[in-house]
Amino acid sequence: MARFQRSAVPRLLYTLYSTKAAPYCSPSPTAALLLGNFEVRHFAAGNVARAKDDKETWWKESMERLRNIGISAHIDSGKTTLTERVLYYTGRIHEIHEVRGKDGVGAKMDSMDLEREKGITIQSAATYCTWKDYQINIIDTPGHVDFTIEVERALRVLDGAILVLCSVGGVQSQSITVDRQMRRYEVPRLAFINKLDRMGADPWKVLNQARSKLRHHTAAVQVPIGLEENFKGLIDLVQLKAYYFHGSSGEKVVSEGIPADMEAIVAEKRRELIEVVSEVDDKLAEGFLNDEPISPADLEEAVRRATIARKFVPVFMGSAFKNKGVQPLLDGVLSYLPCPIEVSNYALDQTKNEEKVMLPGTPDGPLVALAFKLEEGRFGQLTYLRVYEGVVRKGDFIVNVNTGKKIKVPRLVRMHSNEMEDIQEAHAGQIVAVFGVDCASGDTFTNGSVKYTMTSMNVPEPVMSLAVQPVSKDSGGQFSKALNRFQREDPTFRVGLDAESGQTIISGMGELHLDIYVERIRREYKVDATVGKPRVNFRETITQRAEFDYLHKKQSGGQGQYGRVCGYVEPLPPGSPIKFEFENMIVGQAIPSNFIPAIEKGFKEAANSGSLIGHPVENIRVVITDGASHAVDSSELAFKLASIYAFRQCYSAARPVILEPIMLVELKVPTEFQGTVAGDINKRKGVIVGNDQDGDDSVITANVPLNNMFGYSTALRSMTQGKGEFTMEYKEHSPVSQDVQMQLVNTHKANKAVE
């Protein structure tokens, strides 16, 4: 045992001695015998620093062998199919099932019944696997724009990503959205051009689209051997090897020399790869300009540096469905995507006015972990955590910085889709889940020694609402339980009460989003709900400045109410990040300063429902310039009421308008139906902003009011004999035309009169 390998010593030391009480104390006689003289010297007096270095080495080694990646793409590009193959080749699952397979099992990562029936991913699912001694944590995300929050929160906690592109469809609308999200969270990425076995596959067209539409600085690191039904394998441009995939599921990768008939294209594409990387990597540029031969190792290092610096996107190719190209993509994840310590993560120190703090990501630091996703499991709430710093152990006490509550970690697990594996501890860089921890999505946990929060993720505003109510009165409890749970799990799903009708209103990102939740209430909580007509989330705003001067005076025996407010309202400048601004410009003490918050509260409350159609008013600035108070009768309530009435008094003078959500709609229809579809969009008051040709199809991009898009999927199918498809995402709120405004106002008045 004394001849134990030197490289294994640090790990053994760490295991034996990294206890909380005595991280590096003298070893027991047994341990001394076990470790031999070499290790005893480590623990001799004065050698603590040496042992610490060993722990550091062990730590760095384990971090370098870890990758946290996400797989994101447009709908039907093959994300879940790709993840299924990755799990199979890494030995996590022992047989492959298709997303819409005939065997009815469905892909491993689509664990919900609804996902298997519809053949789409609804919730992002996490798993982990091992490839060549590296541990890879993977999150498979939905492609549908209605579930965009799932992509947001996955990218928020990941170090790298794979952007899957379809070799036939190319860069589609959702590919652009996902890429924008990757930029927002500064995630280095690889691109994978999938479905090379399909008719019309053209990876070079897709590569050019990535350059023009996504503005990627990109080049291929592989060349396919044949396309469509002749797709046989791939040539690696870095290592200059050809790979073929044999066996029933492509599990045997055979590497051979480059076929003679492809040497010219390989030389040309390799030169292009070196040129593109040289533009962003000085070290490679030096060798390239001096005409030195560039070795595979030099090129690999340069591609890695450029990818991690987010200056370059290497493009891989293959066909996940036909089991070709997945193993080289996994090698690419290890070679080119960063490990947790190569990514800069920042926290905000709440004790120092949200000062940015860089997290080095070591296990010695204080615990910092972010809860990025919640799920209601069989055993209570399951909280997904990304550990950024320190170590979390089962049984530890952790503090929720956002609420200040101290919580014990009762159970710590690693997730594999909907299965879980219990673990004792998790260190920085890992993605794990904990049970029984009460928190909201986006909360930060620490060990209590620091008050750090991680920056929150971007949550888009809901654009559509439905009125729902349970069919039977008895199921009200289960119904509200379901709504509370979904609201905590999904920040884009909101629940409110319509004050006028008393109905429960659910809001979300689109028709499919809300339909899925109504269906889940029925399946998971056995509550049948009736659904009202979808309602669009309009907004109101003002277009010009208007003055107000309002005196609220009430005397009914005893203490009265007295409050006077003067000032003006005006629209905020276009593109302003805030929706409501309040400014106090009173000189002197016309109104005592302790009443100012009540005035602001009154104006905010009044702006919650405009007088045109009762929807919230935004992009408004309220300035208060003067007022008057009474020594006895003035109170917070009096000033709050004065503000509410003052807002109503001046609102109509500020020329209010109604804003409606405009959707960016991308349609793909066979060219023969182009005229009919374009005519229908004009009828729906849409504005066509782009029209491209893609093979035999026309790709039309238009901005259409959401109010005119209900039931569009049925209309499109009937216009195009079922061949057309469309995707839409929220673009902006913009003013409606005068006739639509009149119509909406009259409908609102009629509804109020009926009630």
Disulfide bonds with the S-S distance in Angstrom:
none
